[in-house]
Amino acid sequence: MASKSANPRNAVTRDDVARLAGVSSAAVSYVINGTKKLTPETEARVREAIRKLGYRPNRAARALRLGSSETLGIVVPDATNPFFTMVTHAVELAAARRGYSVIAVNSDAEADGEQRLLENLVSRGVDGLIVCSTLAVPDAGVLDRGVVPYVVMNQHATTLHMTSVGVDLREGARIAVEHLAQHGHSRIGLIAGVTSQGGLDAREAGWREAVHALGVTPGPLVWDTFTPRGGYAAARRLIEAGDVPSALFVSSDQIAKGLLKALHEEGIRVPADVAVVAFDGTDDAEFCWPPLTTVAQPVAEMAEAALEALFGGEGSGTARVFAPELVRRDSCGCVRGEWPGGEVPGR
């Protein structure tokens, strides 16, 4: 005769676990959901019973009972970009600490695609949404109907009628330009990223403000996509124009990867001939050659803030703005171990 647990229709129940562990059914729920602290001995008995019986909670039944899927959705514009991989992972970790799983989807930076994905996630019954939009003002669409709470991540704007979490892009540009100026550069250019929707972000404005405030000459400004291919194409245009400045601020680590390739091909040395500071702080930056100095976004803290806003029900229009931090490596001319403290290393 087949055992009770062999038939998925008659799977092991929470009551079976409770009987084996010698506890109440409620105690089993406390252990599984982490909703109430039990003695270490009791919790150990429950977990051992779960292991022996191979118990798996019925998530569908739980969702019906609680009126919650315990699932969040995140929409990113480019799943191939390591920065958005970092963001998604950080959101997953923050959600897991709250007992939630995450469905991640990629919009390919298309407004129509973003809306379709949001509609799909809402139809799946997610309890909340994290929207990493590349649009200057995300097209609210389904979000405006108030079906589920949402937070816009990867940007901030108090003028938006939506809750947002982002980093201070202007401040990041200022940090980069100031650092290059401290290395003695008097002409600092910018390779700026442009989204597929044609929007520019605050890094360009921050670069303009910083070069003016520091009294240095603005070098060439070139736009291209937030990709290594875009960085390569932008660098080729600078090289062909014979206008590679002694220092460049670059809008993202991905753009900088393409820039480095183009410079290497031409025998242009980094940082001896041109110093480079990028933006984002992805793991890729450390493993470029030379390793990239970059202005890093505090992704883990931003993800935690997004989840806090989502679950805390913060009012629309609330913006959390995080300060970026300079990570000094070789591409700007810094010598590892000499910062912070002491005099800024020269070129």
C-alpha positions in Angstrom: 0.0 0.0 0.0 1.4 3.4 -1.0 2.4 5.7 1.8 0.3 8.8 2.5 3.2 11.1 1.5 3.8 9.3 -1.9 0.6 10.9 -3.3 1.0 14.6 -4.0 -2.8 15.0 -3.5 -2.4 13.7 0.0 0.9 15.3 0.9 2.3 15.7 4.4 0.4 18.3 6.3 1.3 20.8 9.0 -0.7 18.7 11.5 1.6 15.6 10.6 4.6 17.7 11.4 3.0 18.9 14.7 2.3 15.4 15.8 5.8 14.1 15.1 7.4 17.1 16.8 5.0 17.0 19.8 3.8 20.6 19.3 0.7 22.5 18.2 0.0 23.2 14.5 0.4 26.9 15.3 3.9 26.2 16.6 4.8 24.7 13.2 3.5 27.9 11.5 5.6 30.0 13.8 8.7 28.2 12.8 8.0 28.2 9.1 6.9 31.8 8.9 9.2 33.3 11.6 6.2 35.1 13.1 6.9 34.1 16.8 10.0 33.1 18.7 10.0 29.6 20.2 12.6 27.9 22.4 15.6 26.6 20.5 14.7 23.0 21.5 11.2 23.3 20.2 12.3 24.9 17.0 14.9 22.2 16.5 12.2 19.5 17.0 9.9 21.1 14.4 12.7 21.5 11.8 13.7 17.9 12.3 10.1 16.7 11.8 9.9 18.9 8.7 13.1 17.3 7.4 12.0 13.7 8.2 8.6 14.1 6.6 9.7 16.1 3.7 7.0 18.7 4.4 6.5 21.5 1.9 4.2 24.4 2.8 1.2 24.9 0.4 2.0 28.4 -0.8 -1.1 28.6 -2.9 -3.4 27.8 0.0 -1.4 30.3 2.2 -1.8 33.0 -0.4 -5.6 32.5 -0.5 -5.8 32.5 3.3 -3.7 35.6 3.7 -4.9 37.4 0.6 -1.2 37.7 -0.4 1.0 36.0 -2.9 4.1 36.9 -0.9 5.6 37.8 -4.2 7.0 41.1 -5.5 7.8 42.1 -9.1 10.8 44.1 -10.4 11.0 45.6 -13.9 14.5 46.5 -15.1 15.4 48.1 -18.4 18.4 46.0 -19.3 18.9 42.6 -17.7 22.3 42.3 -19.4 23.7 45.3 -17.6 25.6 44.2 -14.5 24.3 47.2 -12.6 20.7 46.0 -12.9 21.8 42.5 -12.0 23.2 44.0 -8.8 19.9 45.9 -8.2 17.8 42.8 -8.7 19.9 40.7 -6.4 19.8 43.3 -3.7 16.0 43.5 -4.0 15.8 39.7 -3.8 17.8 39.7 -0.6 15.8 42.5 1.0 12.5 40.7 0.0 13.7 37.3 1.3 14.3 38.9 4.7 10.6 39.7 4.7 9.5 36.3 3.5 8.9 37.4 -0.1 10.1 36.0 -3.4 10.7 38.2 -6.5 9.8 37.9 -10.1 12.3 39.9 -12.3 11.4 40.9 -15.8 13.3 42.9 -18.5 11.7 45.7 -20.5 14.5 46.3 -22.9 14.1 50.0 -22.1 10.9 50.2 -24.1 8.0 52.2 -22.6 5.4 49.9 -24.3 7.2 46.8 -23.1 7.4 48.2 -19.6 3.7 48.7 -19.5 3.0 45.2 -20.7 5.2 43.7 -18.1 3.6 45.7 -15.3 0.2 44.6 -16.5 1.4 41.0 -16.5 2.9 41.2 -13.0 -0.3 42.8 -11.6 -2.4 40.0 -13.2 -0.2 37.4 -11.5 -1.2 38.9 -8.2 2.1 40.3 -7.0 1.9 42.3 -3.7 4.1 45.1 -4.8 6.3 46.4 -7.7 9.8 47.9 -8.0 10.1 49.8 -11.2 13.6 50.6 -12.6 12.4 52.8 -15.5 14.8 54.5 -17.9 12.1 57.1 -18.6 12.5 60.5 -17.1 9.0 60.2 -15.8 7.8 56.6 -15.8 4.5 56.1 -17.7 2.3 55.3 -14.7 -0.4 53.4 -16.7 -1.5 50.4 -14.6 0.3 51.9 -11.6 -2.0 54.9 -11.6 -5.0 52.7 -11.0 -3.7 51.9 -7.5 -4.0 48.1 -7.9 -0.7 47.4 -6.1 1.8 49.6 -4.3 4.9 50.4 -6.1 8.3 52.2 -5.8 10.3 53.8 -8.6 13.9 52.8 -8.1 17.1 54.0 -9.9 16.0 57.6 -9.9 14.5 60.2 -7.7 12.4 63.3 -8.2 10.3 65.0 -5.6 8.1 66.4 -8.4 6.9 62.9 -9.3 3.6 61.9 -7.8 5.2 58.6 -6.9 7.5 57.1 -4.2 11.1 56.9 -5.5 14.5 55.8 -4.4 17.7 56.8 -6.1 21.2 58.2 -5.9 22.3 61.8 -6.2 23.6 61.8 -9.8 24.7 65.4 -9.8 26.7 64.8 -6.6 28.3 61.8 -8.2 29.4 63.8 -11.2 30.8 66.5 -8.9 32.8 63.9 -6.9 34.3 62.5 -10.2 35.2 65.9 -11.7 36.6 67.2 -8.4 38.8 64.1 -8.1 40.1 64.4 -11.6 40.9 68.1 -11.0 42.7 67.2 -7.8 45.0 65.0 -10.0 45.9 68.2 -11.8 43.7 68.0 -14.9 42.5 71.3 -16.2 40.4 70.0 -19.1 37.8 67.3 -18.3 35.5 65.8 -20.8 32.4 63.6 -20.5 31.0 60.5 -22.2 27.3 60.6 -21.3 24.8 57.9 -21.6 21.5 58.3 -23.4 18.6 55.9 -23.1 16.7 54.4 -26.0 14.0 57.0 -25.2 16.5 59.8 -25.8 16.5 61.1 -22.3 19.5 62.5 -20.6 20.1 62.3 -16.8 21.6 64.5 -14.1 25.2 63.3 -14.5 25.6 65.7 -17.5 24.2 68.6 -15.5 26.5 67.7 -12.6 29.5 67.6 -14.8 28.7 71.1 -16.3 28.2 72.5 -12.8 31.4 71.0 -11.4 33.7 72.1 -14.2 32.3 75.7 -13.9 32.6 75.7 -10.1 36.2 74.4 -10.2 37.3 76.7 -12.9 38.5 73.9 -15.2 37.8 73.8 -19.0 35.0 71.5 -20.1 36.4 69.0 -22.5 34.5 67.3 -25.3 31.0 66.0 -24.6 30.0 62.8 -26.4 26.7 60.9 -26.1 26.0 57.3 -26.7 24.1 54.3 -25.2 24.7 52.9 -21.7 26.6 49.9 -23.1 30.2 48.9 -23.8 29.4 49.2 -27.5 28.2 52.8 -26.9 31.4 53.6 -25.0 33.5 52.1 -27.7 31.7 54.1 -30.4 32.0 57.4 -28.4 35.7 56.8 -27.8 36.3 56.2 -31.5 34.6 59.5 -32.3 37.0 61.3 -29.9 40.0 59.5 -31.3 39.1 60.2 -34.9 38.5 63.9 -34.1 41.9 64.1 -32.4 40.3 65.4 -29.3 41.0 63.0 -26.5 41.3 65.1 -23.3 43.7 64.3 -20.4 40.7 63.3 -18.2 37.2 61.9 -18.8 34.2 61.3 -16.6 32.1 58.5 -17.9 28.4 58.0 -17.1 28.6 54.3 -16.4 31.0 51.4 -15.8 29.6 49.7 -19.0 30.4 52.8 -21.1 33.9 52.9 -19.6 34.5 49.2 -20.6 34.0 50.1 -24.3 36.1 53.3 -23.8 39.0 51.3 -22.4 39.0 48.9 -25.4 39.1 51.7 -27.9 41.9 53.5 -26.1 43.9 50.3 -25.8 43.6 49.7 -29.5 45.1 53.0 -30.2 47.9 52.7 -27.7 46.5 55.5 -25.6 47.5 54.7 -22.0 45.2 54.9 -19.0 45.9 56.8 -16.8 49.2 58.1 -18.2 47.6 59.7 -21.3 44.0 59.9 -20.2 42.6 59.5 -16.7 39.1 58.0 -16.3 36.5 58.0 -13.6 33.3 56.0 -14.2 30.0 55.7 -12.4 27.9 52.9 -10.8 30.3 50.7 -8.8 29.7 47.3 -10.4 32.0 44.4 -9.9 33.0 44.7 -13.5 34.9 47.9 -12.7 37.4 46.2 -10.5 38.2 43.6 -13.2 38.7 46.0 -16.1 42.3 46.9 -17.1 43.3 49.1 -15.6 40.8 48.7 -12.7 38.3 51.5 -12.9 38.0 54.3 -10.4 34.2 54.6 -10.1 31.6 56.6 -8.2 29.6 53.7 -6.6 25.9 53.6 -5.9 24.9 52.1 -2.5 22.7 49.5 -4.1 22.1 47.3 -1.0 20.9 50.3 1.0 18.8 51.6 -1.9 17.1 48.2 -2.2 16.4 48.1 1.5 14.9 51.6 1.4 12.7 50.6 -1.6 11.3 47.7 0.3 10.8 49.8 3.5 8.9 52.3 1.4 6.8 49.5 -0.3 5.8 47.9 3.0 5.7 51.0 5.0 3.1 52.6 2.7 5.0 55.9 2.4 3.0 58.6 0.7 3.4 59.3 -3.1 5.9 61.9 -3.9 8.3 60.7 -1.1 11.9 60.6 -2.4 14.8 58.9 -0.7 18.1 60.2 -2.1 21.4 58.4 -1.4 24.9 59.8 -1.7 27.3 58.0 -4.0 30.9 57.2 -2.9 34.2 57.3 -4.8 36.0 54.0 -5.1 39.6 54.8 -6.0 41.5 52.4 -8.3 44.1 52.7 -11.0 42.3 54.3 -14.0 42.4 57.9 -12.5 46.1 57.7 -11.5 45.6 56.8 -7.8 48.0 54.3 -6.2 46.2 51.7 -4.2 46.7 52.0 -0.4 47.5 55.8 -0.5 43.9 56.9 -0.1 42.2 58.0 2.1 44.6 60.2 4.0 47.7 62.0 2.8 48.2 64.0 -0.4 46.3 63.1 -3.5 48.7 61.2 -5.8 49.7 63.0 -8.9 49.5 61.8 -12.5 
